[in-house]
Amino acid sequence: MDYILDTLAKVGFDWKMGLFQFINFLVVFWILKRFAFKPIMAVVDERQKKEKTSIENFQKAKTELQMAEQKAQGIIDEAKVDANKRIEASHNAAKEQGEQLKAKAKAEIDALIVQAKKNIAIDKKEMQESLRKETVELVVRAVEKVIGDKIDGASDTAYIKEILASLK
């Protein structure tokens, strides 16, 4: 042991001073442990708890955000489906309305055709009647010229109608 102490003395180590520093270290360590380390450890523990709570809150917020995103996506998908249904319904309604308009136009055209046919038939009858009257007048004039005398109107008209009836 003397050899070790001599070697340490050569390097400048004094064992008395080393023992004093060791005792001094123990006293300072005990004071720090008693008054400084406990409050520091309490602050460190409190900070760790806050960090743990913050991490848990972050995880909850992240989970809630994912759930909100999924819910939002579900709402968007629902809105798309609803919009597609509405578009299809309006398309079908427009198609039905177009068909109704076509049917209405066709009915109106058919009514116009029937009315035109009636008008043509009426015009045809009027023209035939007019032609018959003109024919009667022409026949009366021709007979007057052939006979030379004017026959009285009533007997003349009756005679011509009888001739025309026999010609039909």
Secondary structure as the mmCIF struct_conf table of DSSP 4:
data_model
#
loop_
_struct_conf.conf_type_id
_struct_conf.id
_struct_conf.beg_label_comp_id
_struct_conf.beg_label_asym_id
_struct_conf.beg_label_seq_id
_struct_conf.end_label_comp_id
_struct_conf.end_label_asym_id
_struct_conf.end_label_seq_id
HELX_RH_AL_P HELX_RH_AL_P1 ASP A 2 VAL A 11
TURN_TY1_P TURN_TY1_P1 GLY A 12 GLY A 12
HELX_RH_AL_P HELX_RH_AL_P2 TRP A 15 ILE A 31
HELX_RH_PI_P HELX_RH_PI_P1 LEU A 32 PHE A 37
HELX_RH_AL_P HELX_RH_AL_P3 LYS A 38 ILE A 147
BEND BEND1 ASP A 149 ASP A 149
HELX_LH_PP_P HELX_LH_PP_P1 LYS A 150 ASP A 152
HELX_RH_AL_P HELX_RH_AL_P4 GLY A 153 LEU A 167
#
